[in-house]
Amino acid sequence: MTSEPVSSTLAPDTLKIGLVSISDRASSGVYQDQGLPALQEWFGQALSSAWTMETRLIPDERPAIEQALKDLVDVSRCDLVITTGGTGPSRRDVTPEATLAVATKEMPGFGEQMRQISLQFVPTAILSRQVAVIRETAEHAALILNLPGQPKSIKETLEGLKDPDGKQLVSGIFAAVPYCIDLIGGPYIETHDAVCKAFRPKSAIRGAAAK
């Protein structure tokens, strides 16, 4: 399953995102996938810079997951790849193993923060095994993140927690993603602060925001 680009402006700094939903039942048509629509909606609200995406809907099969991640990074040259689903303790949950198998670097801070966010809501967040990695080739690199499968949890994980007045209580993981993409040679990502304010060191901020 692939999608048309969200943005028709494919400038050099256009972010290319790969979205992978991993579910036996959704991929076989038993029920409608919720992960991909939730991610598409969130990125549409959060990103102010140009972006495009490519999507996959696949079963909980480790070889299929590994191949999808390799294709999105090595062939489609995505800068950011996000998976949803398959990160629990059941026998069929193999997304973290597949993600680590294609990695050249592990980024443990992302998984730690994801569980910290989810623990604000449910004690069973400690059962989550989400990981984050970098996959590098000779000419390209991408950040790969495992997210939960439920739309509410996806939003909370990316945005973090805010009080009724909009004050950030716990940072979401996406605040650190733009600078990570900078560091691995990807495009410069800008966000709508009301949804998710990207953090960069002052020396790494470009344009009017740097003044």
C-alpha positions as CSV (number, residue, x, y, z in Angstrom):
1,M,0.0,0.0,0.0
2,T,1.4,3.4,-1.0
3,S,0.0,6.9,-1.0
4,E,0.3,10.0,-3.1
5,P,2.4,12.8,-1.7
6,V,0.6,15.1,0.7
7,S,2.5,18.1,-0.6
8,S,3.1,18.7,-4.3
9,T,6.0,21.0,-3.5
10,L,9.0,18.6,-3.6
11,A,11.7,21.1,-2.7
12,P,15.2,19.9,-1.7
13,D,14.2,20.3,1.9
14,T,11.0,18.3,1.6
15,L,10.8,15.7,4.4
16,K,9.9,12.2,3.2
17,I,8.1,10.1,5.8
18,G,7.5,6.3,5.6
19,L,4.5,5.1,7.7
20,V,4.1,1.4,8.4
21,S,1.1,-0.1,10.2
22,I,1.7,-3.6,11.4
23,S,-1.4,-5.7,12.1
24,D,-2.4,-9.2,11.0
25,R,-6.1,-8.4,11.1
26,A,-6.0,-5.0,9.5
27,S,-3.7,-6.1,6.7
28,S,-6.1,-9.0,5.9
29,G,-9.1,-6.8,5.9
30,V,-10.8,-8.1,9.1
31,Y,-11.0,-4.5,10.4
32,Q,-10.0,-1.0,9.2
33,D,-6.5,0.2,10.0
34,Q,-6.5,3.2,12.4
35,G,-2.8,3.8,12.7
36,L,-2.0,5.2,9.3
37,P,-5.0,7.7,9.2
38,A,-4.0,8.9,12.7
39,L,-0.4,9.5,11.7
40,Q,-1.4,11.2,8.5
41,E,-3.8,13.5,10.3
42,W,-1.2,14.3,13.0
43,F,1.6,15.2,10.6
44,G,-0.9,17.3,8.6
45,Q,-1.5,19.4,11.7
46,A,2.0,19.4,13.1
47,L,4.3,20.2,10.2
48,S,4.6,23.6,8.6
49,S,7.5,22.7,6.2
50,A,7.0,20.6,3.1
51,W,6.6,16.9,3.4
52,T,5.5,13.8,1.6
53,M,4.8,10.3,2.6
54,E,4.7,6.6,1.6
55,T,2.7,4.1,3.5
56,R,2.6,0.3,4.1
57,L,0.0,-1.9,5.8
58,I,1.6,-5.3,6.6
59,P,1.1,-8.3,8.9
60,D,3.0,-9.1,12.1
61,E,5.7,-11.0,10.2
62,R,9.3,-10.2,11.0
63,P,10.7,-10.7,7.5
64,A,7.9,-8.5,6.0
65,I,8.6,-5.7,8.6
66,E,12.4,-5.8,8.0
67,Q,11.9,-5.7,4.2
68,A,9.4,-2.8,4.5
69,L,11.9,-0.8,6.6
70,K,14.8,-1.5,4.3
71,D,12.8,-0.5,1.2
72,L,11.5,2.7,2.7
73,V,15.0,3.8,3.8
74,D,17.3,2.4,1.1
75,V,15.0,2.6,-2.0
76,S,12.4,5.2,-1.3
77,R,15.0,7.2,0.7
78,C,12.6,8.3,3.5
79,D,14.2,10.5,6.2
80,L,11.8,9.4,8.9
81,V,10.1,6.0,9.2
82,I,7.4,5.4,11.8
83,T,5.8,2.1,12.6
84,T,2.6,1.5,14.6
85,G,1.6,-1.8,16.3
86,G,3.4,-5.0,17.2
87,T,5.4,-3.7,20.2
88,G,3.8,-5.6,23.1
89,P,4.8,-8.9,24.8
90,S,2.7,-11.3,22.8
91,R,4.2,-14.0,20.6
92,R,3.1,-12.1,17.4
93,D,4.6,-8.8,18.5
94,V,8.0,-8.6,16.7
95,T,8.2,-5.0,15.5
96,P,11.1,-4.1,17.9
97,E,13.1,-7.2,16.9
98,A,12.6,-6.3,13.2
99,T,13.6,-2.7,13.8
100,L,16.7,-3.5,15.7
101,A,17.7,-6.0,13.0
102,V,17.9,-3.3,10.3
103,A,19.6,-0.7,12.6
104,T,23.1,0.7,12.5
105,K,22.6,2.7,15.7
106,E,20.1,2.4,18.6
107,M,18.5,5.6,20.0
108,P,17.2,4.4,23.5
109,G,16.1,7.8,24.7
110,F,13.1,7.7,22.4
111,G,11.8,4.5,23.9
112,E,12.4,5.6,27.4
113,Q,10.4,8.8,26.8
114,M,7.5,7.0,25.1
115,R,7.0,4.8,28.1
116,Q,7.3,7.7,30.4
117,I,4.5,9.5,28.6
118,S,2.2,6.4,28.5
119,L,2.8,5.7,32.2
120,Q,1.0,9.0,32.9
121,F,-2.1,7.1,31.7
122,V,-1.8,3.4,32.3
123,P,0.5,1.2,34.4
124,T,0.6,-1.4,31.6
125,A,2.8,1.0,29.6
126,I,5.8,-0.9,31.1
127,L,4.8,-3.8,28.8
128,S,5.5,-1.6,25.8
129,R,8.8,-2.4,23.9
130,Q,9.0,0.4,21.4
131,V,12.5,1.2,20.2
132,A,14.1,3.8,17.9
133,V,17.0,3.4,15.6
134,I,19.1,5.0,12.9
135,R,19.5,3.1,9.6
136,E,22.5,4.3,7.6
137,T,23.7,3.4,4.1
138,A,26.6,4.9,2.2
139,E,24.7,7.9,1.0
140,H,21.6,8.1,3.2
141,A,20.4,7.8,6.8
142,A,16.9,7.7,8.4
143,L,15.4,7.7,11.9
144,I,13.0,4.8,12.5
145,L,10.5,5.0,15.4
146,N,8.1,2.4,16.8
147,L,4.8,3.9,18.0
148,P,1.8,2.4,19.7
149,G,-1.1,1.4,17.5
150,Q,-4.0,3.3,19.0
151,P,-4.7,6.9,17.6
152,K,-5.0,8.4,21.1
153,S,-1.7,6.9,22.2
154,I,0.0,8.0,18.9
155,K,-1.0,11.6,19.5
156,E,0.1,11.5,23.1
157,T,3.4,10.0,22.3
158,L,4.2,12.5,19.6
159,E,2.9,15.6,21.3
160,G,3.4,14.8,25.0
161,L,1.1,16.1,27.8
162,K,-0.2,19.6,28.2
163,D,-2.4,21.2,30.9
164,P,-5.7,22.8,30.0
165,D,-3.9,26.1,29.3
166,G,-1.6,24.5,26.8
167,K,1.5,24.5,29.0
168,Q,3.7,21.5,28.2
169,L,3.9,19.1,31.2
170,V,5.7,16.2,29.6
171,S,7.6,16.6,26.3
172,G,6.5,14.4,23.4
173,I,9.1,12.6,21.4
174,F,8.6,14.6,18.2
175,A,10.1,17.7,19.8
176,A,13.5,16.1,19.4
177,V,13.0,14.6,15.9
178,P,13.7,17.6,13.7
179,Y,17.2,18.1,15.3
180,C,17.9,14.4,15.0
181,I,17.1,14.5,11.3
182,D,19.4,17.6,11.0
183,L,22.2,15.6,12.6
184,I,21.9,12.6,10.2
185,G,21.9,14.8,7.1
186,G,18.1,15.1,6.4
187,P,16.0,18.1,5.5
188,Y,15.2,21.0,7.9
189,I,11.8,20.4,9.6
190,E,9.6,23.1,10.9
191,T,6.5,22.6,13.0
192,H,3.4,24.5,14.2
193,D,4.3,25.3,17.8
194,A,0.7,25.0,19.0
195,V,0.8,21.3,18.1
196,C,4.5,20.5,18.8
197,K,7.3,22.9,19.3
198,A,10.5,21.5,17.8
199,F,13.6,22.0,20.0
200,R,17.0,22.8,18.6
201,P,20.1,24.4,20.1
202,K,20.2,28.1,19.2
203,S,23.1,27.6,16.9
204,A,21.1,25.1,14.8
205,I,18.0,27.3,14.3
206,R,17.5,28.8,10.8
207,G,15.6,31.7,9.4
208,A,13.5,34.3,11.3
209,A,13.3,32.0,14.3
210,A,17.0,32.3,14.9
211,K,16.8,36.1,15.4
